[in-house]
Amino acid sequence: MPEKPGSYQYYDDLRENGGKIIYVGKAKNLKRRVSSYFHREVDRFKTKVLVSKIKDISYTVVNTEEDALLLENALIKKYNPKYNVLLKDGKTYPSIIVTNEFFPRIFKTRHINKKLGTYFGPYPHISSMYNVLALIQKAFKPRRCRQPITQEGVNMGKYRPCLEYHIHNCEGCCVSKQSREDYLENIRQAKEVLKGNTRELSEWVYKRMMANAELMKFEEAERLKERYLLLQDFVSKSEVVSHTINDVDVFTITDDDNKKNAYINYIHVKNGTINQSFTYEYKRKLDESDEDLLTQAIPEIRERFGSKSKEIIVPFQMEWKLRDAEFFIPQRGDKKHLLELSEMNGKQYKFDRLKQTDKLNPEQKQTRLMKELQEKLHLDKLPYQIECFDNSNISGTDAVAGCIVYKGMKPSRKDYRKYNIKTVVGPDDYASMQEVVRRRYTRMINEKATLPDLIITDGGKGQMDIVREVVEDELHLNIPIAGLAKDDRHRTNELLFGFPAQVVGLKTDSELFHVLTQIQDEVHRFAITFHRDKRSKHALHSALDDIKGIGPKSKEALLKTFKSMKYIKGASLDQLATIIGKDKAQRVFDALNQQDAANQQNA
């Protein structure tokens, strides 16, 4: 192959056998680029798959690198090869059309047919499109009717003015109230607004207004004044970036979490004002780099929007060059602000797409989070069932523990378990945790229940180590153990894993970290609630609870009648009998008298 710039094409069969193009590429040096695909050290799996499908190769030599880039773009659009990156439009955004009719119309549409007229857009922000249309309709008053108007029909008086004419939304071109020349001049000015040249047009209208005023054409000057004020009001509401930036394109790229898709944001600035902002989604086919995607996307997007900007702002150095345009990487100032604004738009689009996907398919979100956790911890299998433990006591009294279970990143409350600490005396969290873990998994082994895929401890390295002693050393189970550590403010700030425990690189503002924090908060809530319930029962314990044969109903009846234990103890046998019967009354009377006698003796 020649060592010249050009485009190369890979086929899935010999061309004479009707092979189809499966990949189109560009190269500054065709020989070096194509041969790189067949090196043994190619380690990307997707590239190996592509190479295994290649049965024939063709190439086209061009004069310059820029021609190679443009040719690649044209061939991709023509053949739509299987292994080239795929541009995805999330939905069909509306555009504004200026029709090719005798008296052109201006309206929004979602259907593109360039034979019908000139299109401006698309507009991802619908409100901005309606603002532009409202300005055009007020300032230039294009006709809104759909009837086909011809010069012959106007001359013959074939048409009648509609309601739009009578309410001053139309100048009546169909009944010769407005000349075709004047109408087309208004359309020309409307096109300047759609191109983003509103500031220049405003200055031109102002000069015409003043010229008509000097000639004492006051009615025409007043009409131009109204148009000038409308343009000025529109300009003042537009986002002005800088009066020094005339015509600039801005491109940034944002990757999704799994590196399969990329979001390329495009901003066009005309006369210091942003008049286009759009984000495209590209699907990676061969693990293309960010530079590869931008190199392909920039000519395609510029062609779609008809941009002729001489300066293109990008986030990093570009190896390829474009004809009649220069790449620029700003370091400070207004252009740096534009780059940051574009990055922010790309990240917002990514966030919105993620929310939309999660809303349409919640299970996909849960699977995505499980896969992310699996990758972060390098687990052998998906952590579908996660269990977390926590202790609760006050100075060792009423010591309890809780175990919560998450399945598919959602709480499985039917599997929650409460534990009263039986073998530990005093406030020993480590010993209490070991008792609970031992009881939990010994029973699961005996019952042959499904063991968890991951254990999370509500604590740092210490908690992880004592749980590992039971799970691995005593019970000989191979269950991964992670820990959630807290900072000095008692806020969860680290995910720990491994032996010895190491901090896992996980952003504290990520969605996965929020879910893990929810698990920690849930087990803490569950254990605390159980502890409070147990303390409450002890606080309500009375002498009646220790009397054999006196159940909750009898106790409730006595307390309802006598109000307190003091009056129950002071009641006679007959008074007690009228409430709960003779036999139970005798038991209560004897038991309370024995308790009083024992208390007096101890005193």
Secondary structure, 3 states (H helix, E strand, C coil): CCCCCEEEEEECCCHHHCCCEEEEEEECCHHHHHHHCCCCCCCCHHHHHHHHHCCEEEEEECCCHHHHHHHHHHHHHHHCCCCCCEEECCCCCCEEEEECCCCCCEEEECCCCCCCEEEECCCCCHHHHHHHHHHHHHHCCCCCCCCCCCHHHHHCCCCCCCHHHHCCCCCCHHHCCCCHHHHHHHHHHHHHHHHCCHHHHHHHHHHHHHHHHHCCCHHHHHHHHHHHHHHHHHHHHCCECCCCCCEEEEEEEEECCCCCEEEEEEEEEECCEEEEEEEEEEECCCCCCHHHHHHHHHHHHHHHHCCCCCEEECCCCCCCCECCEEEECCCCHHHHHHHHHHHHHHHHHHHHHHHHHHHHCHHHHHHHHHHHHHHHHCCCCCCCEEEEEEEEEECCEEEEEEEEEEECCEECHHHCEEEECCCCCCCCHHHHHHHHHHHHHHHHHHHCCCCCCEEEECCCHHHHHHHHHHHHHHCCCCCCEEEEEECCCCCEEEEEECCCCEECCCCCCCHHHHHHHHHHHHHHHHHHHHHHHHHHHHHCCCHHHHCCCCCHHHHHHHHHHHCCHHHHHCCCHHHHHHHHCHHHHHHHHHHHHHHHHHHHHHC
